[in-house]
Amino acid sequence: MATSIQKIIVVIGATGNQGSSVADTFIKLPGWKVRAVTRNPSSPAAQALANSGAEVVLADLSDITSLSKSFEGAHAIFVNTDFWGTYRPLIAAIATGKTIPKEGEPEPSQIAFETEVLHGRNAAQAAAGVSTLERFVYSALPPMTKLSGGKYTHSYHWDSKGTIVDYIEKDLPDLAKISSFIYLGGYNTNALFSPKLDPTDGKYKFMSPLNKDTRMPIIDQRKSTGPFVRALIEDQKPGIKLLAYDRDSYLTIQEMADVWSRASGREAIVVQVTIDFMHEKFGLPWEVLEAPKFVAESGYTGSMKMTQPDELTPRVETRSYEEWMMGRDWDTILKTDEAAFQSAKAEIGVK
Ligand SMILES: NC(=O)c1ccc[n+]([C@@H]2O[C@H](COP(=O)([O-])OP(=O)(O)OC[C@H]3O[C@@H](n4cnc5c(N)ncnc54)[C@H](OP(=O)(O)O)[C@@H]3O)[C@@H](O)[C@H]2O)c1
């Protein structure tokens, strides 16, 4: 009986947003076998991958030996590193008083930066030792400190990924020769992309520190990451830096509000607010808020030269942000908004 030869793709982050999309795409592709890496093979997400046909293996980005083992015989490797998995528990411990920050100690952002860089370096070093490897794809974000000429230095979750790209390009030239990088746009589920009912006047307001004409690339991270990564592995030569966003989805803030209005049937107005307002009113940390300042001034990718989705041949088919918006469960969304609106009104004493 003839046996078909299968290539192996190892997916780091296979239980998460980006990696699950890559795993789902390659599970359905003939000629490929998916090896899904997780720290917890018994989690529901890992079990679902195993049930769909992936080989689920235990490894940890902080343990290079476990990575090397999970990469054995791989033809392609997709790596996504997670800043927030380190950052959130540190912030929560401070918020609940479990940790009292001490003068001179590194802040949660700095600890998460160091951890993410270590994770990315470990993955790259382990991949550099895989003799069967044909393509390495790392999911990055633009290096904000460098692109802003040192003006914006507090977006550690962007700079960590930029540092990992630099490391691959400068310290691992052989790996760099077979690498491509994917830069995802903002996730379509980002809470900042949806307007909220203002308890003082009952109007839907799209509050943004960005000017209404500023553009943002938007991606359906759970659906579109995989098809773009497939194109980088199967169709394109290495060396690409791809800005990944969906069809017709590089939108201005005003266009995003208009899409939301058409999909929900409710009017939304764009209200530009300051970063300080977002910090004080919604408690958003500076780690999150520095990116909008950079985007407002320089665009999402600054002066970086990137390949755009419509430059890929063949094209990668994705659905637009508006199509995704139209398909959402608007009954539930509007009821949830109404409940939040009533409780916010009660809180500030508006009848
Ligand atoms: N939000 C946006 O708009 C946006 C846009 C572009 C990029 N990003 C970036 O995307 C990243 C998060 O990606 P995501 O949304 O796909 O994450 P996610 O859904 O939260 O999933 C995190 C994944 O990382 C894996 N993971 C975490 N720590 C690990 C470790 N030590 N070893 C091995 N695997 C580990 C987890 O696997 P297990 O738990 O199964 O081990 C899980 O699969 C962040 O760094 C963020 O900066 C976000």
The ligand as an SDF file (V2000), in Angstrom:
LIG
                    3D

 48 52  0  0  0  0  0  0  0  0999 V2000
   -5.0370   41.8620   20.5630 N   0  0  0  0  0  0  0  0  0  0  0  0
   -4.5300   42.2530   19.4000 C   0  0  0  0  0  0  0  0  0  0  0  0
   -5.1540   43.0540   18.7100 O   0  0  0  0  0  0  0  0  0  0  0  0
   -3.2070   41.6860   18.9510 C   0  0  0  0  0  0  0  0  0  0  0  0
   -2.7530   41.9800   17.7050 C   0  0  0  0  0  0  0  0  0  0  0  0
   -1.5270   41.4680   17.2880 C   0  0  0  0  0  0  0  0  0  0  0  0
   -0.7700   40.6730   18.1620 C   0  0  0  0  0  0  0  0  0  0  0  0
   -1.2360   40.4090   19.4280 N   0  0  0  0  0  0  0  0  0  0  0  0
   -0.3630   39.5850   20.3030 C   0  0  0  0  0  0  0  0  0  0  0  0
   -0.8510   38.2710   20.3470 O   0  0  0  0  0  0  0  0  0  0  0  0
   -0.2730   37.6140   21.4890 C   0  0  0  0  0  0  0  0  0  0  0  0
   -1.3210   36.7060   22.0890 C   0  0  0  0  0  0  0  0  0  0  0  0
   -1.7110   35.7730   21.1030 O   0  0  0  0  0  0  0  0  0  0  0  0
   -3.1370   35.0520   21.2000 P   0  0  0  0  0  0  0  0  0  0  0  0
   -4.2010   36.0900   21.2080 O   0  0  0  0  0  0  0  0  0  0  0  0
   -3.1680   33.9940   20.1790 O   0  0  0  0  0  0  0  0  0  0  0  0
   -3.0070   34.4290   22.6580 O   0  0  0  0  0  0  0  0  0  0  0  0
   -4.0480   33.5660   23.5130 P   0  0  0  0  0  0  0  0  0  0  0  0
   -5.2940   33.2780   22.7490 O   0  0  0  0  0  0  0  0  0  0  0  0
   -4.1720   34.2460   24.8450 O   0  0  0  0  0  0  0  0  0  0  0  0
   -3.2410   32.2060   23.7180 O   0  0  0  0  0  0  0  0  0  0  0  0
   -1.9480   32.1710   24.2600 C   0  0  0  0  0  0  0  0  0  0  0  0
   -1.2810   30.9410   23.6810 C   0  0  0  0  0  0  0  0  0  0  0  0
    0.0910   30.9470   24.0550 O   0  0  0  0  0  0  0  0  0  0  0  0
    0.4320   29.6800   24.5950 C   0  0  0  0  0  0  0  0  0  0  0  0
    1.4740   29.8920   25.5970 N   0  0  0  0  0  0  0  0  0  0  0  0
    1.5220   30.8790   26.5180 C   0  0  0  0  0  0  0  0  0  0  0  0
    2.6260   30.7450   27.2840 N   0  0  0  0  0  0  0  0  0  0  0  0
    3.2900   29.6510   26.8150 C   0  0  0  0  0  0  0  0  0  0  0  0
    4.4970   28.9990   27.1920 C   0  0  0  0  0  0  0  0  0  0  0  0
    5.2500   29.4390   28.2170 N   0  0  0  0  0  0  0  0  0  0  0  0
    4.8760   27.9090   26.4830 N   0  0  0  0  0  0  0  0  0  0  0  0
    4.1270   27.4400   25.4590 C   0  0  0  0  0  0  0  0  0  0  0  0
    2.9650   28.0330   25.0570 N   0  0  0  0  0  0  0  0  0  0  0  0
    2.5610   29.1120   25.7340 C   0  0  0  0  0  0  0  0  0  0  0  0
   -0.8560   29.1530   25.2170 C   0  0  0  0  0  0  0  0  0  0  0  0
   -0.7960   27.7400   25.2380 O   0  0  0  0  0  0  0  0  0  0  0  0
   -1.2390   26.8110   26.4980 P   0  0  0  0  0  0  0  0  0  0  0  0
   -1.9440   27.6790   27.4870 O   0  0  0  0  0  0  0  0  0  0  0  0
   -2.1140   25.7550   25.8940 O   0  0  0  0  0  0  0  0  0  0  0  0
    0.0540   26.2680   26.9980 O   0  0  0  0  0  0  0  0  0  0  0  0
   -1.8950   29.6510   24.2080 C   0  0  0  0  0  0  0  0  0  0  0  0
   -2.0240   28.7620   23.1350 O   0  0  0  0  0  0  0  0  0  0  0  0
    0.1630   38.7010   22.4590 C   0  0  0  0  0  0  0  0  0  0  0  0
    1.5580   38.6530   22.6420 O   0  0  0  0  0  0  0  0  0  0  0  0
   -0.2900   39.9950   21.7680 C   0  0  0  0  0  0  0  0  0  0  0  0
    0.6230   41.0510   21.9940 O   0  0  0  0  0  0  0  0  0  0  0  0
   -2.4450   40.8690   19.8050 C   0  0  0  0  0  0  0  0  0  0  0  0
  1  2  1  0
  2  3  2  0
  2  4  1  0
  4  5  1  0
  4 48  2  0
  5  6  2  0
  6  7  1  0
  7  8  2  0
  8  9  1  0
  8 48  1  0
  9 10  1  0
  9 46  1  0
 10 11  1  0
 11 12  1  0
 11 44  1  0
 12 13  1  0
 13 14  1  0
 14 15  2  0
 14 16  1  0
 14 17  1  0
 17 18  1  0
 18 19  2  0
 18 20  1  0
 18 21  1  0
 21 22  1  0
 22 23  1  0
 23 24  1  0
 23 42  1  0
 24 25  1  0
 25 26  1  0
 25 36  1  0
 26 27  1  0
 26 35  1  0
 27 28  2  0
 28 29  1  0
 29 30  1  0
 29 35  2  0
 30 31  1  0
 30 32  2  0
 32 33  1  0
 33 34  2  0
 34 35  1  0
 36 37  1  0
 36 42  1  0
 37 38  1  0
 38 39  2  0
 38 40  1  0
 38 41  1  0
 42 43  1  0
 44 45  1  0
 44 46  1  0
 46 47  1  0
M  CHG  2   8   1  16  -1
M  END
$$$$
